[in-house]
Amino acid sequence: MKLEDIRREYLQGGLDETMLDATPVAQFEKWLQQAIDAQIPDPTAMVVATVDEQGQPSQRIVLLKHVDEQGFVFFTNTGSRKAQELAQNNKISLHFPWHMFERQVIVYGEAKPLPTSRVAKYFLSRPKESQLAAWASSQSRPVSSRQALMEKFAQMKSKFAKGEIPLPDFWGGYCVEPTKVEFWQGGAHRLHDRFMYRRQPGGSWRVERLNP
């Protein structure tokens, strides 16, 4: 089959103004809970897009770890490519693809570094193996082999065999403060329903329907 012949209809339901909450975070939380209840694999997985100094976008999948009216929270190695790009340009986009429900959510905003106290609280809540992996990996940098990576992991495991594993000074987190949030619901004949929340001066939100 040719790629251009692969298509299907989106028939699970529409979206209109009467279904929307007053704020995008409240609407997002509703959809996220439905994804969790449906046991969609990795419901908190989001595509994080950043841009480097040359204007080249890059993307990767990261797990959302918290959301509230302040924004969307994730954690990462501060030496990673995304962290380095955010240090130069903190504009960011998050994309949640919930294919099972024929839904997408796109968040546009600015990534603000989290205080060390909040980063430490989350880091210490992670499984021990995940904490060790954070110490073992120089994220986004070349490594000679997987064996070399596993040897570094073993070294960290031995080093921190006793007691609490400390927070690495190269590990941090961000809160993405949204300026725009789009909700997309698939529709028949490619007549999808799209609504964009735009933050207004003073912090209120304006919602408008977009053409599919």
MOBEL-V891767 format. One record per residue. N is the residue number from 0. RES is the residue in one letter. SS is DSSP state (H for helix, E for strand, L for the rest). BURIAL is 1 if it has 9 or more other ideal C-beta (glycine too) atoms within 8 Angstrom, else 0. Layout:
N;RES;SS;BURIAL, N;RES;SS;BURIAL
This chain:
0;M;L;0, 1;K;L;0, 2;L;H;0, 3;E;H;0, 4;D;H;0, 5;I;L;0, 6;R;L;0, 7;R;L;0, 8;E;L;0, 9;Y;L;1, 10;L;L;0, 11;Q;L;0, 12;G;L;0, 13;G;L;0, 14;L;L;1, 15;D;L;0, 16;E;H;0, 17;T;H;0, 18;M;H;0, 19;L;L;1, 20;D;L;0, 21;A;L;0, 22;T;L;1, 23;P;H;1, 24;V;H;1, 25;A;H;1, 26;Q;H;1, 27;F;H;1, 28;E;H;1, 29;K;H;1, 30;W;H;1, 31;L;H;1, 32;Q;H;0, 33;Q;H;1, 34;A;H;1, 35;I;H;1, 36;D;H;0, 37;A;L;0, 38;Q;L;0, 39;I;L;1, 40;P;L;0, 41;D;L;0, 42;P;L;1, 43;T;L;0, 44;A;E;1, 45;M;E;1, 46;V;E;1, 47;V;E;1, 48;A;E;1, 49;T;E;1, 50;V;E;1, 51;D;L;1, 52;E;L;0, 53;Q;L;0, 54;G;L;0, 55;Q;L;0, 56;P;E;0, 57;S;E;1, 58;Q;E;0, 59;R;E;0, 60;I;E;0, 61;V;E;1, 62;L;E;1, 63;L;L;1, 64;K;L;1, 65;H;E;0, 66;V;E;1, 67;D;E;0, 68;E;L;0, 69;Q;L;0, 70;G;E;1, 71;F;E;1, 72;V;E;1, 73;F;E;1, 74;F;E;1, 75;T;E;1, 76;N;E;1, 77;T;L;0, 78;G;L;1, 79;S;L;1, 80;R;H;1, 81;K;H;1, 82;A;H;1, 83;Q;H;1, 84;E;H;1, 85;L;H;1, 86;A;H;0, 87;Q;H;0, 88;N;L;0, 89;N;L;0, 90;K;E;1, 91;I;E;1, 92;S;E;1, 93;L;E;1, 94;H;E;1, 95;F;E;1, 96;P;E;0, 97;W;E;1, 98;H;H;0, 99;M;H;0, 100;F;H;1, 101;E;L;1, 102;R;E;1, 103;Q;E;1, 104;V;E;1, 105;I;E;1, 106;V;E;1, 107;Y;E;1, 108;G;E;1, 109;E;E;1, 110;A;E;1, 111;K;E;1, 112;P;E;0, 113;L;L;1, 114;P;L;0, 115;T;H;0, 116;S;H;0, 117;R;H;1, 118;V;H;1, 119;A;H;1, 120;K;H;0, 121;Y;H;1, 122;F;H;1, 123;L;H;1, 124;S;H;0, 125;R;L;1, 126;P;L;0, 127;K;H;0, 128;E;H;0, 129;S;H;0, 130;Q;H;1, 131;L;H;1, 132;A;H;1, 133;A;H;1, 134;W;H;1, 135;A;H;1, 136;S;L;1, 137;S;L;0, 138;Q;L;1, 139;S;L;1, 140;R;L;0, 141;P;L;0, 142;V;L;0, 143;S;L;0, 144;S;L;0, 145;R;H;0, 146;Q;H;0, 147;A;H;1, 148;L;H;1, 149;M;H;0, 150;E;H;0, 151;K;H;1, 152;F;H;1, 153;A;H;0, 154;Q;H;1, 155;M;H;1, 156;K;H;1, 157;S;H;0, 158;K;H;0, 159;F;L;1, 160;A;L;0, 161;K;L;0, 162;G;L;0, 163;E;L;0, 164;I;L;1, 165;P;L;0, 166;L;L;1, 167;P;L;0, 168;D;L;0, 169;F;L;0, 170;W;E;1, 171;G;E;1, 172;G;E;1, 173;Y;E;1, 174;C;E;1, 175;V;E;1, 176;E;E;1, 177;P;E;1, 178;T;E;0, 179;K;E;1, 180;V;E;1, 181;E;E;1, 182;F;E;1, 183;W;E;1, 184;Q;E;1, 185;G;L;1, 186;G;L;1, 187;A;H;0, 188;H;H;0, 189;R;H;0, 190;L;L;0, 191;H;L;1, 192;D;E;1, 193;R;E;1, 194;F;E;1, 195;M;E;1, 196;Y;E;1, 197;R;E;1, 198;R;E;1, 199;Q;L;0, 200;P;L;0, 201;G;L;0, 202;G;L;0, 203;S;L;0, 204;W;E;1, 205;R;E;0, 206;V;E;1, 207;E;E;0, 208;R;E;0, 209;L;E;0, 210;N;L;0, 211;P;L;0
